């Protein structure tokens, strides 16, 4: 599966550049770029990964197809003899990820980014926590998602302040979601969802200090 999925995505990328831009991309270049889109610095690093190999992708509960732009752009700059007319990394991503999106075994598990995933996971657990009396997206929250890479995977902190029409908004809650990496830099399993509730005004320096709010 490790080499099958990389070959399938590399072939898809080559067909994408040929069909849409008339560019013939070498197989070796395509494999290097696919490795970068999977979260690796090189194809050699992808093949050497024994801890979270990309072959584990069918085991992932969550697949994030959000290209690591800096990593991919670095490969685009460092690979020798790449066609100079290649489109940008976010456009090439369509060719790379097309086979994964089309594969029925991954249906319902593919996400384009962490932010929408985080809000959806909080919504799924909202009734259990009895956090919100209405749909989260329909309420007048001030909300944002912080993303942090940790050793085992990713930690997302979803922060809710309310309401937006007050001069002294209060922090309502913070929900931390940890995802465990299982397949390269794109496949994860849900590990833990933890809510924290706050009581106090954001403008109160003692409240901010107590809860570590910058």
N, C-alpha and C positions, 0 to 999 in steps of 0.2 A: 504493500500500500504506500510505503514511504516514497519509493521511486515512481510508482504508478501515478500518484496524485501530482507529484511535481512534473512528471512528463506530460500528463494530461493538461495541466495548467500552462506549461511551457508551449505545448503545441497550440493551445488556444491563443496564447499571446502572439505567437508567430502568425497564425491565421488572421488575427485581429489587425496586426500592423500591415499585413499584405493586402487584405481585403479592403481596409479603410484608408490606407495611406500609400499603398504600393511599395511598402518597405519590406525587403527581405532581411529578416532578423536571424542571425546565426543561432543554432540550437544551444550552443554553449552560453551565449549571451542571454538567451531566454531563460535558461535554467538558473543563471546567476540572479537575474532580476526576480524571478519567481521566489527564490530563496529569500531575497530581501523583503518581498511582500509577505512572506510567512514569518518574518521577524528575525532572520539570520543575517550575519554579516557576509556570508559566502555560502556557496553550495557545499563546500567541504564541511562547514560548520553544521549545516542541516544534516548531512549524512552522519556526522559524528555524534549527533545528539541522541543519547541513550536514555536520558531522564524524562524528557517530554517530547518524544519524536513526533513528527508530523503524521506518522502512520497511526497515531492514536486519535486522529480527528473524528472517526465515527463514534468514539466514546465521549466526545465533548457534548455537554448540555447547551453550551453557548459558543457560537462562532462569531468573532468580531472581524468583519471584513472592512476594516478602517485602515488604509495603508499607512505604515510608519513612514511618512513623507521624507523625513530627514534621512532615514536609513536607505530608502529607495533612491533618493536624490544623490546620496553619496555614491551609491553603486553606479548610477548613471554617469557620474563624473569620473569615476575611477576606472571603469572598464574600458579597455583599449579597443579602438576601431569600431565603436558603436556608430550606427548611422546618425549623422548630425541632425537629420530632420525628424527624429523621433518626437512624438508629442510628450506632454508633461506627464508626471508620474500619476496624477489623479485620473488622467484619461487612460493610460496604460492599464490601470487597475481593472478597468472593465473587461479587458481581454484576459487578464490573469484569473480573476475570480468567477468568470462566467460558468465554468464547469461545476464549481461548488454550489453556486446559486441554482443551477439547473438540476442538480442531483437530488432526487426525491428523498434519499436517506437523511438529508440535512434539512428537510422541510420543517419550518417552525423554529429552527435553532439559529438562523443567520440574522445578524444585526449589523447595521452600517456604522454604529458608533456607541460609545459607552454612555453618553448622556441619556438618550432615550431608553436604553436598557435599564439604567439605574432607576429612572422614574417608574418604569413598568414593573420592576421588581418590588419597589416600595408599594405600588398600587396592589400588587398581588398579596402583600402581607398586611395591608392597612387594616383589614377587618380583624385579623388575628391580634394586632396590637391595639385595636380600637383607637386608632390615632386620629382619624378624620371622619367627620360626620357626613361629608359629601365627597364627590369625586375629586381627587387631588387636582386634576387639571382644570376643574371648573371653579376652584376657589382662588381667592385674591392673595395668593402667597407671593412673597419675594423668595425665590428659590434658586439655588445653583448647585452644581455638582463639582466636587473636587476629586481629582484622580491622582493616585499615588501608586507607583510601582513598588511592590514588596518582594521579598525573596521567593515566596511561594506563588505569586501571581500579581493580582491587582486589588487595591482597596479603593472603593468609591464612597465618598461621603456626600450624602444628599442633605442639604441644609434648607430648612424652612423657617422664614421669618414672616410675621404677619402683623397687621394688614399693610397694604401699600399706601393707604390713604391717611396714615397717622404720622405725626411728627416724631413720635417716640416708638418706633416699631419694636415689638418683642420677638425674641427668638422662641419659636415653638418647639422645634425638634431637630435632631440630626440623626440620620439613619446611615450606619456604616455597613457596607456590603463588601465582603471579601470573596474574590473569585480565585480559585486554584487553577493554575495553568497545567494543562495536560497534553497539549499538542502545539508545539512551536510557540509562536507569539500570537496565535489566533484562536486556539481552542481552550475553553475553560469549563470548569464545573462550579456550580453554586456551593459555596462553602459555609457562609454564615451571614445572617442579616440581623443587625443589632440596632434597636432604637434608643435614643437618649432624649428625654424631655426636659425642657427648661422652663423656669419661672422667673421672670424679671425683665427689665427693660434693657435694650441694647445700648442705650445712652448711659447707663449706670456703669462706671468704670470698675466697681467692685464685682458686678455681675459678669462683666467681660473677662476680668482677671480670673474669677473662680472657674469659668468654663473654658478658659484658654482661647478666647475669641480675639483675633487681632483687630 
